[in-house]
Each structure stands twice: as C-alpha cells, then as structure tokens.
C-alpha cells in the first residue's frame, strides 16, 4: 500500500521505517530538514535498537522516502499522523498544535476514500473534532484512530510484531467498514500472526492509550509508596514486590521500586488525562493520578536526600559519579528523565557531578552543559566521593564491584533502581544504599 507518515520524530520515524520494512510504499514527512536529511541517509536521529538497520534496508529498496513537503503525501491511501503532543506551558493539558497543523496541512492533498489515521496520544474527544474537519473539507476522506503502544528500546519490534491492535472507527457503518478494510491491509502481517484486534469507537481508542499509561504509572508509584513505608519500618520493598507480584491478579511487572518513571509519555500523559477529565467535569475520577505524579517526583528527591546524607550533609565540592542519564536503558531519551533530574539537582547543590551513559551524553549535554560528562565509566568513577546509579543499563547493573572499588575515593553507592546485587557489593567493601530496603 501507499502510506504517508506525518511527523518523523520518535513515533513517526519508527512507524514509517517499520511499515516500509513490511513491504509498504512509505513517504515520511516532517518540517525539520536536518531530521529528514538524516533519515533519508539511513541515519536515525535518535538511538533506537534496530532502527538504523531497517532505515538502511527500506531506503535502499526505494520503498521508504522522506520529504519536508506535505504535497508529497498526495496519492497515498492511508495517512498516519504521528506528531508530538507535548504538555502545554503553564498547564497540565496536552498541546494539540502539531496535531491540528498536521491535519490542516494534509487536507488539500486528500482524495475520496483516503484514510487519515491518528497515532498521536491525544485527549479523548480529539478524534471526533478532527473527523469533523475532514468531513467539512469535502475530500471524501475518512478518519480513524489507531493508538501506539511502543516501548522505547523495543519500538521496532513492537511496531512490526505488536502485542495488540486497536482501531477507533467512524460512527457511520459504511465508513467504518471501509476504514477497517484499509487498516487490515496495512496490518496484514500482524493480523496474519493472530495479533489480538480490538475494533471500537474514537473515544475508546483514545482512552485505551492514556488509560494504559495511567495504569502503568499508578503501579510504579504504588510500589514506590510502599518503599516509603518500608523505609520507616525496616521492611524490604524488593521482597514485598516479589511476594505480591506472585499473585497473578497483580503480577510482578512494573512493581519495581526505585527513582521512578520518566520519558516523553507517562508523565505528560497522566497530567493531560487529569486536565481533560477536569474539562469533562469528572476530575474526581482521576484525581488519584495527581498523587501518582507526586509520589514519582518524591522518589527523585529521595535519591538526592540520600546522597546528601551519604556525604555527611556536605555536598559542595564533592565528586559524585552519576551512572545514567536517559530515562530508561536502550534509549537516549532524556525527556523528564529521573536520572538527569537527580544529576542536575546535585549539581545545583554544589557537587562536582560527572555523569556517564552509553547513549544519552550527546542529548544531555546540549540541554545541561553545566554537568561534566564522561563516556568511559571508569573516568566517571575516578576519585568519586559517591556513586549514584539512576539508569539500569546492563553496563552498570553488571559492573564488577571489585573492579570499581580502587577507582573511587569513597566506596559508597546509591542504587536508585534497586537493580544491583547488594550482597556482592557489600562483600566487595562498598557501603550500599538503596530505596525501600534496610
């Protein structure tokens, strides 16, 4: 099929390349010329495992092209809108400027029977508003909503072999049938593997995405709240999470206490959800998400407080090695990163912060040049008064404590992800400090 993808950021670039890899003829469109040039050359503008390989293979076949001109979308049967929906300045609400601009720019190039497909995460009600604009254009095109469920670090895999598909279809039966047929053709490969499919309306499809993120955020903040209780009672939150996770009604995934969640999705999405619920007069229904957000932010502060305590209350001039900058491993994404937040806070208190990360140094240094960065973990550790692990890259999780011991000035480590072998680190001579554990 001929597809266009409007917006070639994280979501759009992965979607465009993956669709081309599956055999579709895809044009990716973005206003950022530098980004388009990089993608056209087979270079990913951000770190995502597997993306460079499929960019190279798909562009080489001619099935994947990139442009800054929306007119190049003309002739495609299906048009995916995959632009960002950041948090508005001074508000919890989502900023739909890019979504609206993408649709307005696309309208002149739509033809009868075309399908516009929203993939951006938006407040419930957005799809209906956009569908009205498509209908008013007189193009004869239709609109559907098809939320994404990508995990950074596994986005290519999640796009080519998704764990589920959701179609939010128009209310008119004929349009719903035609839209579903086009989406079925797009996702023929996944559907052929019996991928679960939920066919629903606009509002439900929009709510699926934000509800999933709200639930995951709640689960993370729940175990972090239990970590706060564990810290004042002497309990061990890691054993607690194991015990309750064995209940198959609960499950152990996302029940890992630590410095909390970040990234470009969960924080902004739960805030936008609360804002939209308040607009709908149902703010009380998701009021708990404000506490979920507050718990999450408290855990960052707790790591900073532990660092101050570990240094005897005197941080100024002390060297602190921070292991991790990205909000999670297998990514260079520093948006709302707990790791970077901790590093910046410690720097603000006068510490000599030296941070290392396998992939995120370049992105972090552009935003926070006041920090010192070292690509080599050994250089970051050298003569450190304190080590703080805040992103659980394998390079840090499996670091040999005996190897690291002679590098540092003071062998004290704060495990902000509860991911290290505490027994091994203590046996090697380290003072090991973690969250929610004795």
N, C-alpha and C positions, 0 to 999 in steps of 0.2 A: 504494500500500500504506500501511497504518498502521504507523508506526515510532515507537519511543521511543529516545532517546539519553540514557543516564545519565552525567552528568558533562558540564558545559558549559565546560570550560577550553579550552585551545588546540585540542586534537584534537576534542573533542565539539562545540564551537560551530561549527567549520568543517564537520564532518560533518553536523550537523543542518541547517544552512542550505543546504548543497550538495544534500542529499537532497530537501529541500523545493523547491529550485530545479529539480530534475529531475522534480518532479510528485508526489512522495510527500506524505502527510499525516504531519507530524512533531511530536512533543512532546519538547522538550528539558528535562531535569530536573537541578537542581543545588541543593545546600543553601545556597549563597551568595545571599541575597536581593538584594543590590546588583547582583550579576552578572546575575541573572535579570531584574531591572528594566531594566537597560541593554539586554540582548539583546531583550527584549520591545518596547523603544522603538526598535529598529533600530540600536542603537549597539554597536559592537564594543568589548569591554573591554580589547582589546589591538590593536596595529597589525598588520594583515594585508591586503595589497592585494587588493581585490575583495570582501572580506567585508562591509563596510558596504552595498554595493550589493545583494548577494543577500539580506542580512538584511532590508533595506527592502522589496525586491520580494516576498520569500516571506512575510513577516508581513502585508503588505498584502493578499495573496490569501487569507489565512486558513489556508494550508497549514502554517504554522510557528507554534507556540505554545511558551511556556516556563512552567515551574512549579517550585515547591520541594516539591511533594507527589508522592511516588512512586506514590500511588494513581492519579494521572493517567496512568500508564503502562498501566493495565489496558485491555484491548481492542486494544492494538497487536499485530500479528502477529510483528514482529521487534523485539527489544530489544538495542540496542548498548550495551555497557559501554565507556566511553571516559574513565575516571578516571585520575588520575596514579599512577605507581609510582615515587616518589622513592627516593633512596638512604637506607637506614636510618642513623640517627645512630650513629656509632662502628663502622660496618661497611660493607663494600662491597656487601652484599646489597640486593636491592630490597625496599621496604616495600609489602606487599600489603594493608595495612589498608583502603585505599579500595576496592580491587577486591572484597575479601571483604564489606565493608559494603554495597557496591552490590548484589551478588548476594543477600545475606541480606535486604536491604530489598525487593528485587524479587520474591522467591519467593512471597509471599502473593498477588501480583497476576498470576501466570502462569496460562495456561489450556492445555488439551490442544491440542497441535500448535503452540504458540508456539515461537519460536526465540530463544534468548539468544545473542548474538554478541559475543565478546570482541574488542576492538580495542586495548586497552592492551598495552604491551610488558611481558611477564611472563617469569619464569624458566620454562624447559622443565619440564613436569610440572604446571603450574598449571591448565591447561585440564582435564586428567583429574580433578583434585581438585574443580574447580567442577562438572564434569559429574556427578560422584557426588552432590554436594549437590542438584543439580537433580533427579536421579533419585529421591533419597530424599524429596524434597518431595511426591511423588505427584501432581504437577501435570500430568504427561503432556507437559511441555515438553522441548525438546532444547537442546543447546549446540553451537556451532561456534566456530572461531577464524578471524578474518579480519584479519590484521595490516595496519597502515597503513604507507605509505611516503611520507609527506608531507615536502616541503621547505618550511621556513619561508620566507615571501616568495612561495611559489608553491602554497600549500596548497589554495586553492580550485580552481585548475587541476588539481592532482594528484588531487583528490577527484572532480571531475566527469569528467575525462579521464585516468584513471590509466594508467601505463605497464604495469602488470600487476595481476592479482588473484590472491590466494591464499586457498583455502578449506581449513581444517582441519576435517574432518568426523568425526562419531561413528563408532565401530567397527562398530556394528550396521548391516547393509545397508539396512534399511527406514528407519531414522532418517537415515542418510547421504543416501539418495535424497530424502527429504522436506526435509532441511536444504538440500541443493543446489538444489532447486527454488525454495525461498524466497529464497535468496541470488541465484539467477539472476534472479528477478523484481525484487529490489532493484537489481541492477546491469544491468538490461536495456539501458539506454542505452549503457553502456561495452561490454558484450558485443556489441551490435549494430555496434560500430565495430571488431570483431575484436581487442579487447584480449586479450592473452595471459592464459590462465587456468591456474593450477596447482591441481589438486584433490589433497589429501593428507590425512594424519592430524594429530591435535592436535600431537604433539611436533614434527613437521617444520614445521608452520605457525608454531609459537612460535620455533623455531630460525632460520627464514628471516629474521625481523626482526633478531634480535640478531646473526646471522652477517653480514648486510649491513652493519650499523653497525660491527661489529668489523673487517670488511674495509676499509671506508672510512677508519676511524681508523688502521688499520695503514698504508694507502697514504699518508696525510698524514704520519704520523710517520716513515715510511721516507724521504720526500724531505727532511724536516726533519733526520733523522740525516745524510743526505748533505750538507745545508747545514752541519752541524757540521764535517764533514770538509773541505768546501770552504773554510771559514773559516781552517783552519790550513794549507791547501795552496795557496791563491791561486786555486782553481778558481771557476767561476761556476755556481752551482746552477741558475739560470734556464736557461742554455744546456744544462746537463746534463739537466734535466727535459724540455726540448724534444726533445733527442736520443733519450732513452729512451722518451718518450711517442709517438714516431713508430712504434715497434714496436706493431703492432695487438694483440699479445698482452698488452700493458701498458696502452696508451692514456694520454693526457695528463690526463684529468680527475682532480682531486684530487692532482695531482702538482705543487702549487704551494707552495714553501717560504714560511714566514712565522712568525707568532706562535703558530700552532696552532689547534686546534679547541676549541669550547666548546658552550654551549647546554644544553638540557634533555634531550638524547637521548644523543649519542655518549659523553660522559664517564661518565655514570651507567650506561649500558647495558653498556659494556665491563667496568666494575667489577662489575656484577651478574652478568655472564656468567662472570667468573673465580670469583666466590663460588659460583655454582651448580655450576660444573664441579668445584670442590673438594668440595662436598657430595656430588656423584655419584662421588667417588673418581677423577676424571680432571682434577685441577687442572693436571697437567703438560701436558695437551693445549693449554691456552690460556694457559700461563704467560707466553708472549711478550707477552700483552696488558698485563701489568704494566709492561714496558719501553716499550710503545707509549704508555701513560699517562705514564710518567716522562719520555720524550722530549718529549711535548707540554707538560708543565709546565715543563721546562727552557727551552723557547723563550720563554716569558713572562719568565723570569728573565733570559734573554739580552738581551731588549729593555731591561729595567731596567738591566742592566750596561752596555749600550751608551750609555744615557742618562747614566749616571754618568760614563763615560769621556768622552763628548762635552762634559760640563760641567767637565772637568778634575778630576774626583773630588770636587767640592764642589757638592752638590745643595741644601743648606739655603738657603732664601730665594730660590732661582731660580724664575722663572716658566716652567712647562712647559705648552705648549698640547697637549692630547691630542685628536686627531681621531678620534672614535668611542667609543661606549660599548656598543652592542649587540654580541652575539657574532658577528653577520653583518649585512650590509646587508639592506634590505627587511624589517626586524623591529625591534621594541622589546624583544626578549627579552634580558635581562641575566643569565640563569642561567648560572653558570660561564663568564662572558664573559672571554676573554683581555684584551680592551680595558679593561674595568673593573678587572680584577686588576692590570694594569700601572699604571693611574692611581692605585689605592689604595696600591700598593707605593711609588710615587714620592712620594705624599703622606706616607706613613709615614716616609720618609727626610728629610722637612722641606721638600720642594719646595712651591711655590705652584702647585698643579695647577688649570688651568682647562680643563674638558672641554666638548666640543660634540658633538652628534649630532642628526640630523634628526628622530628619533622617540623616542629612549630616555632623554632627560633626565628626564622625569617619573618613570619607573620607577627610574632610577638614584638620583635624589635622595632617594627615600624610603628606600632601603637604605643609601646612603652620603652623608649630609648634610654630611659634613666636606669634601667636594670643592666647588669653585666651578664653576658651570655657566653657559654662555652659549649661547643659541640661535643667535646670529649668529657664524659662523666668524671674521669679521673682528675681533669683540670678543675672541674667544679668542686670536687671533694677536697682538693688540696688545701690543707690547713684550715678546714672549716671548723667553726666552734659548734655548729649544729647542722644536722641534715634533716630535711623535711621532704618526704615522699608524698606527692599530691596527684600524680597521674600514673596509673598502674601499667606502664609499658613493661613488656617482658624483660627488657634490658635492666629495669630497676627491680622488678619482682624477684628475679633470679640472680641478682647480684650477690657475689660471694662476700659475706661479711668479713671474712679473714683477709680477703684482698683489699677491701675498703678501709680496714682498721688503721694501717700505718699511714694512710693518706691524710686522715683528718687530724685536727688538733685536739678535739674532744670527741670521743666516740659516743655521741648521743644522737639517736634518730627518732623522729616522729613519723609514724606510719599513718598518714592521713587517709589511707584506703583499706586499712586492716588486711593487707594482702601479703605481708612478709611472714616468714616463719619465725615467730617471736622467740621460740626456744633456741633456734640456731643462732640468731643474732645475739641473744644474751650470752650464750655459751662462748661466742667468739670475743666477748669482752665489751659489748655495747650496752649502753643504757637504752632500752627500747620502750617507747611511749606510743600508745595508740588510743583510739577513740572507743569508749564504752567497754574497755577491758581493764581488769586490775593491773 
